[in-house]
């Protein structure tokens, strides 16, 4: 991937070529990653949980949404992280999400570890990672090139229902969010579809600008980094929330 100086030396008239040549991932690589994502999504949709880890009801997956840069179409070449928000039936309010969030993560951790389809992709033992909010993180491999892909899963309350594409949300959504009194950033996965759709359907030139900003930020913050600066760890965009925990990429506009 090109360095900061190459970007600074590129005239404005050539920025589109710069993005195409250096920043956009190739089609074959994106398809390899998406094949891995589809395997994870299929696993999640097929799973049903009941009577485990304090959950006294059947837990169904209502929807799986791919977020982050792969989800909104601004992924950089070399990115090896995908992020999924999983909306679950056991979360009927923000308060219930707080109550059962950790239990659901432990349950998902056990289910993922037992999945033969994911083990066939070189699954490394999943772990619950502390963050805003806590997540389930594991690594699997692409089928052809055997490249490691880090998958992050956020269980979430489907607060928006079917009104994701509407310009205005029901006031009750904001009232329930305020009444939940959660730490800043804890409930952002419930609204991730709004962010994803806002970026995904923007013109190509705006997405190219977002790629340029992310590339500049990576090189400015990590000078001399390898061609794949996101391998092995998330590139944080500088914004922090409660308890000095970094906010993940899906929680930011970029």
C-alpha positions in Angstrom: 0.0 0.0 0.0 1.3 3.5 -0.8 2.8 5.6 1.9 1.8 9.1 3.1 4.3 10.8 0.8 2.9 9.2 -2.3 -0.5 10.5 -1.3 0.8 14.0 -0.7 2.6 14.0 -4.0 -0.5 13.0 -5.9 -2.2 15.8 -7.7 -6.0 16.2 -7.2 -6.7 15.2 -10.8 -5.0 11.8 -10.1 -6.6 10.9 -6.8 -9.2 8.6 -8.4 -6.4 6.6 -10.0 -4.5 6.6 -6.6 -7.5 5.1 -4.9 -8.1 2.5 -7.6 -4.4 1.5 -7.8 -3.5 1.5 -4.1 -6.5 1.5 -1.8 -9.4 -0.5 -3.3 -9.2 -4.2 -2.7 -9.3 -6.5 -5.7 -12.5 -8.2 -6.6 -11.3 -11.7 -6.0 -10.1 -10.9 -2.5 -13.4 -9.2 -1.6 -15.3 -12.3 -2.8 -13.0 -14.6 -0.7 -13.7 -12.6 2.4 -17.5 -12.4 1.6 -17.5 -16.2 1.2 -16.2 -16.5 4.8 -18.7 -14.0 6.0 -21.6 -15.9 4.4 -20.4 -19.1 6.3 -20.5 -17.2 9.6 -23.9 -15.6 8.8 -25.4 -19.0 7.9 -24.1 -20.5 11.1 -25.7 -17.7 13.2 -29.1 -17.9 11.4 -29.3 -21.6 12.0 -28.5 -21.6 15.7 -31.2 -21.7 18.3 -30.4 -21.4 22.0 -32.7 -22.2 25.0 -32.3 -22.7 28.7 -28.6 -21.9 28.8 -26.5 -19.3 30.7 -29.6 -18.0 32.6 -31.7 -17.6 29.4 -35.1 -19.1 30.1 -36.5 -18.5 26.6 -35.7 -19.6 23.1 -33.2 -17.3 21.5 -33.5 -16.7 17.8 -31.4 -14.7 15.4 -33.7 -12.0 13.9 -31.2 -10.5 11.5 -27.4 -10.5 10.8 -26.0 -7.2 9.5 -22.4 -6.8 8.1 -21.1 -3.4 9.3 -17.8 -1.7 9.3 -15.9 -0.9 6.1 -16.8 -4.1 4.4 -20.4 -3.5 5.1 -20.6 0.1 3.9 -18.3 -0.2 0.9 -15.2 1.8 2.1 -12.9 -1.1 2.9 -9.2 -0.6 2.3 -6.9 -3.0 0.6 -5.3 -5.3 3.2 -8.2 -5.1 5.7 -8.6 -8.5 7.3 -11.4 -7.7 9.8 -15.1 -8.1 9.4 -17.8 -7.0 11.8 -21.3 -8.4 12.3 -24.2 -7.2 14.3 -26.5 -10.0 15.4 -30.0 -8.9 16.4 -31.5 -11.4 18.9 -35.0 -12.2 20.0 -34.1 -12.3 23.7 -33.3 -8.6 23.7 -36.7 -6.9 23.8 -35.4 -3.7 25.3 -32.1 -1.9 25.9 -32.4 -2.9 29.6 -32.6 -6.6 28.6 -29.6 -6.3 26.4 -27.6 -5.0 29.4 -28.9 -7.8 31.5 -28.2 -10.7 29.1 -25.4 -9.3 27.0 -22.6 -11.2 28.8 -24.5 -14.4 29.0 -25.3 -14.3 25.3 -21.6 -13.7 24.4 -20.6 -16.8 26.5 -23.3 -18.8 24.8 -22.2 -17.7 21.3 -18.6 -18.4 22.3 -19.5 -22.0 23.1 -21.6 -22.5 19.9 -19.0 -21.0 17.6 -16.3 -23.3 19.1 -18.4 -26.4 18.4 -19.3 -25.4 14.8 -17.8 -27.9 12.3 -18.2 -25.5 9.4 -16.1 -22.8 11.2 -13.6 -25.4 12.4 -13.1 -26.4 8.7 -12.0 -22.8 8.1 -9.2 -23.0 10.7 -11.2 -21.6 13.6 -9.0 -20.3 16.4 -10.7 -20.4 19.8 -13.2 -17.6 20.2 -12.8 -15.1 23.1 -15.0 -12.5 24.7 -13.2 -9.2 24.3 -13.8 -6.2 26.5 -14.9 -3.1 24.6 -17.8 -0.7 24.1 -19.7 -2.9 24.2 -18.1 -6.3 24.8 -17.8 -8.5 21.7 -17.1 -12.0 20.6 -13.9 -12.2 18.5 -12.4 -15.2 16.6 -10.2 -15.9 13.6 -10.9 -18.1 10.6 -9.2 -18.4 7.2 -10.2 -17.8 3.6 -10.6 -21.0 1.6 -8.3 -20.3 -1.3 -5.4 -18.2 0.1 -5.7 -19.3 3.8 -5.5 -15.7 4.9 -6.6 -15.1 8.5 -9.8 -13.1 8.9 -10.7 -11.7 12.3 -14.5 -11.7 12.9 -16.1 -9.5 15.5 -19.7 -10.1 16.6 -22.0 -7.7 18.5 -25.2 -9.1 19.9 -27.8 -6.3 19.9 -31.4 -5.3 20.5 -33.2 -4.6 17.3 -34.5 -1.2 18.4 -35.2 0.1 14.9 -37.4 -2.8 13.8 -38.3 -2.4 10.1 -37.9 1.4 10.1 -34.2 1.4 9.2 -34.6 3.2 5.9 -37.0 5.8 7.2 -35.7 9.3 7.7 -37.4 9.7 11.1 -37.5 7.1 13.9 -40.3 6.8 16.4 -39.8 9.0 19.4 -40.2 5.9 21.6 -36.8 4.6 20.4 -35.0 7.7 21.8 -37.0 7.6 25.0 -36.1 4.0 25.7 -32.5 4.7 24.9 -32.4 7.5 27.4 -34.2 5.5 30.0 -31.7 2.6 29.6 -28.9 4.9 31.1 -26.2 2.8 29.5 -22.5 3.9 29.1 -21.8 6.0 26.0 -21.4 3.8 23.0 -22.9 0.7 24.6 -25.9 0.6 22.3 -24.4 1.8 19.0 -24.8 -1.7 17.4 -28.6 -1.2 17.6 -28.3 1.8 15.3 -25.5 0.4 13.0 -27.9 -0.1 10.1 -28.5 3.6 9.9 -24.8 4.4 9.7 -24.2 1.6 7.2 -27.0 2.7 4.9 -26.0 6.4 5.2 -22.5 5.6 3.8 -23.3 2.7 1.5 -25.6 4.6 -0.8 -23.4 7.7 -1.1 -21.6 8.5 -4.4 -18.4 6.6 -5.3 -16.4 9.8 -5.0 -17.4 10.3 -1.4 -16.5 6.7 -0.6 -13.1 7.3 -2.3 -12.7 10.3 0.0 -13.4 8.2 3.1 -10.8 5.7 1.9 -8.2 8.5 1.4 -8.9 9.8 4.9 -8.6 6.4 6.5 -5.4 5.7 4.5 -3.9 9.1 5.6 -4.8 8.5 9.2 -3.2 5.0 9.3 0.0 6.3 7.8 0.1 9.4 9.9 -0.5 7.4 13.1 1.6 4.3 12.2 4.5 5.6 10.0 6.6 2.9 8.5 3.8 0.3 9.1 3.6 -2.9 7.0 1.6 -2.9 3.8 -1.3 -4.4 5.8 -1.6 -2.1 8.8 -4.9 -3.7 10.0 -3.5 -7.3 10.2 -3.6 -8.6 13.8 -5.4 -5.6 15.3 -8.0 -3.0 14.8 -7.0 0.4 13.6 -8.6 2.9 16.0 -9.8 6.2 14.6 -8.8 8.2 17.7 -12.2 8.6 19.3 -12.6 7.1 22.8 -15.6 6.5 25.0 -16.2 5.5 28.6 -13.3 3.9 30.6 -10.9 5.0 27.9 -11.9 2.1 25.7 -11.5 2.7 22.0 -14.6 2.8 19.9 -14.5 0.2 17.1 -14.7 1.2 13.4 -18.3 0.3 13.1 -19.1 2.8 15.8 -17.7 5.7 13.7 -18.7 7.3 10.4 -15.7 5.9 8.6 
